[in-house]
């Protein structure tokens, strides 16, 4: 490190010029970063779950390209309201990128005209008399294809279904569509209550909210950190140097995310506060060491070299171990988790690189003797007194501390029995938000928006036109509706039943069954095909070898969906032995993440702990030291698992990464402590003296960085995303647990084990 310092200080202008150039080159790609929310993006392309979903898309179209708008009025069936619905329908049809619009004013009915099927609109002209309006209400609310879809049973809510062109279904285009929708319905807001939902609408509003929160995270976190730094150090340069480092790091990281084809979503949105805190922590440790050297009489250049030789390698070690903690998520098959781990690890290493290049040059140009003005307030003297007391307590009562620590950790960890692995399609938003309230409105008044899709493959042409198969599908519908979570089931059997009712003598019997034989089923299908029945292509493929059945379920969470899927799969295997059935859809994409998250989380933590153990082994070459170093890093993980249980926080994609963040934070502080202890032990050779100096000197920096971490992550508590707010609470709890472990448990373990340490050469010196 001394040679590196000499090179940097020999050409400070080149270093500054290089950094400024990189900053300017990063501004444009960073400004182009996009945000998105896409369940398909959680899986690798070759994943079987995605292949099943792509089969649905290829054969029948996507299940997530429809925006839903509900109009609430009591009654719906009045001339004025129906005229307004018709006008709205025509206005929505003019919106760019909208392929089709369905509403009750263009809904079609199947009629028997001289034993011929015809498709005509229910409303050719808006009715004027009360009798006509009542008859129309009866017809629409009795139609199994419309009730619960475009009209509710009570006739008080009507819906519009806006289907987006699949090739144009992108985030910018959806934003334009939503803006047009808002502009159109604005004229009618004084007369009606509107509700908007549907997966594409939710996805865009989710992203827009996320965009705003990312800006708030960065701004509010920066402000809190700046205020805290000023309170602690009362120095302009003590604020400016760390903030330049973290803002530069954040800019470089966002630019790399964009240039590598990445984007921001609920997981990666938390990278900003992580890097803000980690970058500040690195710079505080190094500046503190520089100030100590200056106070001890070192000249500026000598103090900078001592800072680099003493803490340059130590900070590199903490950065590498923290990066390893995040990079362990690369083992995850859940793609956002893997990307979050990769980009955060890159950001942590970038923070070190920016610090190690910028800080020596900036300090060399500073005219101040010290950067931090620690003695201008009462905070640091107070910390020193507290740390001296902690040192005495640890030395005298280390056994009691370890017993209390063990009992306390165990007591908190008992909460883990309440932890479930459970995630909903859209559960990161609070129930009181407009998005969630509108979604709940659709579930209560119409039909839930979350589909379970069944693709029944007969493997023979016209195999879907079998009376026996349709009868079994009819029985499947009855079976599915036994689940409280499933509100509605649609399929070809319903359409064939409707045609049979019209063409047989049971035209007025809504409960009529399927036709009696395959030939009649095939005849009805041909009639539907000849008449271009619009719903036919959504229910069967072109050669009638595949049949689609859709069950609409509430967003009850992956745990319940997986339970339902398991029991439904048993039913399917027993009743469809000769058919190949694929169960897919947006709901399945979300639910299937459950097992992947648990496996990925456990595996990544094991990798991180193993890697950290190797580093500790190489650093200390002592098994006892490996144990000592791991204990304070495991305690925060156990504590956070227990706290999640007591607060009923489920493990899901957005909360699973908390464990990795917790490990990264815990490792950073404990490595700083152990590195400083090694230096002091090499100087004095005394265990007690080394622990005293390390606890007082490094403990001070650990407390300050912990306060900064709490300030940074504390901003997440204000988030509208429930998982992000909970992440803020849990990470702050982790920081507190890690601080206690480092200041009490770690030194107490030294006093208990008293490891024999023999170091060769200079510790952590380049």
PyMOL commands that set and color helices and strands:
alter all, ss='L'
color gray80, all
select helices_A, chain A and resi 2-10+12-31+39-42+48-60+79-93+130-142+166-168+171-186+199-233+236-259+268-295+300-331+335-365+374-376+379-418+434-445+463-465+467-480+492-503+518-530+536-538+558-575+586-591+593-620+623-646+653-684+687-718+722-753
alter helices_A, ss='H'
color red, helices_A
select strands_A, chain A and resi 66-72+98-102+108-112+117-121+157-164+193-197+450-457+486-491+546-553+580-584
alter strands_A, ss='S'
color yellow, strands_A
deselect
rebuild
show_as cartoon
